[in-house]
């Protein structure tokens, strides 16, 4: 997982500018390194594992004193709490449902925070990515959803998700924006020159 360079960010912004020359849609791109810090995950897993340590040690060595068992339990908790804080490990410990829910929730918050619901004609389109979760979602306002439903975006999202998993996030953004522009031009073509929202990539 790596932040996009300034050059890559400019390329994404330029792709948005090109796309909006073909459609009345207002496109906003948002990139989050992760949807949550998941600070409770390392503690949760460390606690669960530490809870069973005394029982395991008692089975393996029934002669251990209670004090020794408690010290082993405490040491296990501290050690695992630190190890599980390593981002690459933390991500693997998070249940898929939790990752999906957190990323989906952040995408919807960003739709509101970036004021996509305030555009003239309700033509806002959010292209949201959370890299750690390998999560991609396209959210549209009612001015777009009247012409296109969720299934129309499926192939675009799947392709972008694959690129994010390979570490090609910048390339994925540009390909996704171009594909969205082609689809939007057919259903929501440009009728007047306007730019209601910034075209820059929003980094969280």
C-alpha positions in Angstrom: 0.0 0.0 0.0 1.5 3.3 -1.1 0.4 6.9 -1.4 0.0 8.2 -4.9 2.7 10.6 -6.1 1.9 14.2 -7.0 2.2 13.3 -10.6 -0.2 10.4 -10.2 -2.7 12.7 -8.3 -2.5 15.2 -11.2 -3.2 12.4 -13.7 -6.3 11.4 -11.8 -7.5 15.0 -11.6 -6.9 15.4 -15.4 -8.9 12.2 -16.0 -11.8 13.7 -14.0 -11.6 16.9 -16.1 -11.7 15.0 -19.3 -14.6 12.9 -18.1 -16.7 15.9 -17.1 -16.3 17.4 -20.6 -18.4 14.5 -21.8 -21.2 14.4 -19.1 -23.2 16.6 -16.8 -22.1 14.3 -13.9 -19.9 15.8 -11.2 -17.2 13.2 -10.4 -15.3 13.2 -7.1 -12.5 10.7 -6.4 -11.5 9.8 -2.8 -8.7 7.6 -1.7 -8.3 6.4 1.9 -5.3 4.3 3.0 -7.6 2.4 5.3 -11.2 2.8 6.5 -10.5 2.6 10.2 -7.5 2.3 12.5 -9.0 -0.9 13.9 -7.2 -0.2 17.2 -9.4 -2.7 19.1 -8.5 -5.6 16.8 -5.0 -6.3 18.2 -6.2 -6.1 21.8 -9.2 -8.3 21.0 -7.2 -11.1 19.4 -4.4 -10.8 22.0 -7.0 -11.1 24.8 -8.7 -14.1 23.3 -5.4 -16.0 22.8 -4.1 -15.0 26.2 -7.2 -16.4 27.9 -6.5 -19.9 26.7 -2.8 -19.9 27.6 -3.2 -21.0 31.2 -5.4 -23.9 30.2 -3.0 -25.0 27.5 0.0 -24.8 29.9 -1.8 -26.6 32.6 -2.6 -29.5 30.2 1.0 -29.6 29.0 2.6 -29.1 32.4 0.2 -29.6 35.3 2.8 -28.7 37.9 3.1 -25.0 37.0 2.3 -22.6 39.8 -0.6 -20.2 39.5 1.8 -17.3 39.5 3.8 -18.7 36.6 0.6 -19.3 34.7 -0.6 -15.7 35.2 2.8 -14.3 34.2 2.8 -16.4 31.0 -0.7 -15.2 30.3 0.3 -11.5 30.8 3.5 -11.9 28.7 1.4 -13.5 25.9 -1.1 -10.6 25.9 1.6 -7.9 25.8 3.7 -9.7 23.1 0.7 -10.4 20.8 -0.7 -6.9 21.4 2.5 -5.4 20.0 2.9 -7.9 17.1 -0.8 -7.6 16.0 -0.4 -3.8 15.7 1.8 -4.3 12.6 -0.5 -3.1 9.8 0.0 -6.1 7.5 -0.9 -8.4 10.4 -3.8 -6.3 11.7 -5.5 -6.3 8.3 -5.4 -10.1 8.1 -7.0 -10.3 11.6 -10.0 -8.2 10.6 -13.1 -10.2 9.6 -14.1 -9.5 6.0 -17.6 -8.4 7.1 -16.0 -5.8 9.4 -13.7 -4.5 6.7 -16.5 -4.2 4.2 -18.8 -2.5 6.7 -16.2 0.1 7.7 -15.2 0.9 4.2 -18.8 1.1 3.0 -19.7 3.4 5.9 -16.7 5.7 5.1 -17.7 5.9 1.5 -21.2 7.1 2.4 -19.8 9.6 4.8 -17.5 11.0 2.1 -20.4 11.3 -0.3 -22.0 13.7 2.1 -18.8 15.5 3.2 -17.7 16.1 -0.4 -21.2 17.7 -1.0 -22.0 15.4 -3.8 -25.7 15.5 -2.8 -25.8 19.3 -3.4 -25.0 19.3 -7.1 -27.4 20.9 -9.6 -29.5 18.1 -11.1 -28.3 15.7 -8.3 -25.7 14.4 -10.7 -22.9 13.6 -8.2 -20.7 10.5 -8.7 -18.3 9.3 -6.0 -15.4 7.0 -6.9 -14.2 5.7 -3.5 -11.2 3.5 -2.7 -9.9 2.2 0.6 -6.6 0.6 -0.1 -6.0 -1.6 3.0 -9.4 -3.2 2.6 -9.1 -3.4 -1.2 -12.5 -1.8 -1.4 -13.9 0.1 -4.3 -17.3 1.6 -4.6 -19.1 4.0 -6.9 -21.9 5.9 -5.3 -24.3 8.1 -7.4 -27.0 10.6 -6.7 -30.6 10.3 -7.9 -29.9 12.3 -11.1 -27.6 9.5 -12.2 -29.5 6.5 -10.6 -32.6 7.4 -12.7 -30.6 6.3 -15.7 -28.2 3.7 -14.4 -28.6 1.2 -11.6 -25.9 -0.5 -9.5 -25.5 -3.4 -11.9 -24.2 -1.0 -14.6 -21.2 -0.2 -12.5 -20.3 -3.8 -11.6 -17.7 -4.5 -14.2 -16.0 -1.2 -13.7 -15.8 -1.8 -9.9 -14.5 -5.3 -10.3 -11.7 -4.3 -12.6 -10.7 -1.4 -10.3 -10.7 -3.7 -7.3 -8.4 -6.1 -9.1 -6.0 -3.3 -9.9 -6.0 -2.0 -6.3 -5.2 -5.6 -5.1 -2.2 -5.6 -7.5 -1.0 -2.2 -6.2 -2.0 -0.3 -9.3 -4.3 2.2 -7.7 -3.4 5.2 -9.8 -3.9 3.2 -13.0 -7.1 1.9 -11.6 -8.5 5.3 -10.9 -7.8 6.5 -14.5 -9.2 3.4 -16.1 -12.3 3.6 -13.9 -12.8 7.3 -14.6 -12.5 6.8 -18.3 -15.0 3.8 -18.2 -17.4 5.9 -16.1 -17.2 8.7 -18.6 -18.1 6.4 -21.5 -21.1 5.1 -19.6 -22.3 8.5 -18.4 -21.9 10.1 -21.8 -24.5 7.7 -23.1 -27.1 8.3 -20.4 -26.2 11.7 -18.9 -24.5 13.6 -21.7 -23.1 17.1 -21.2 -25.6 19.8 -21.8 -23.8 22.9 -20.5 -20.2 23.7 -19.3 -20.0 23.8 -15.6 -17.8 22.4 -12.8 -19.4 22.5 -9.4 -16.9 20.4 -7.4 -13.1 20.2 -7.4 -11.6 17.7 -9.7 -8.6 16.9 -7.5 -8.1 13.5 -5.8 -9.2 13.7 -2.2 -6.7 12.0 0.1 -7.9 11.0 3.6 
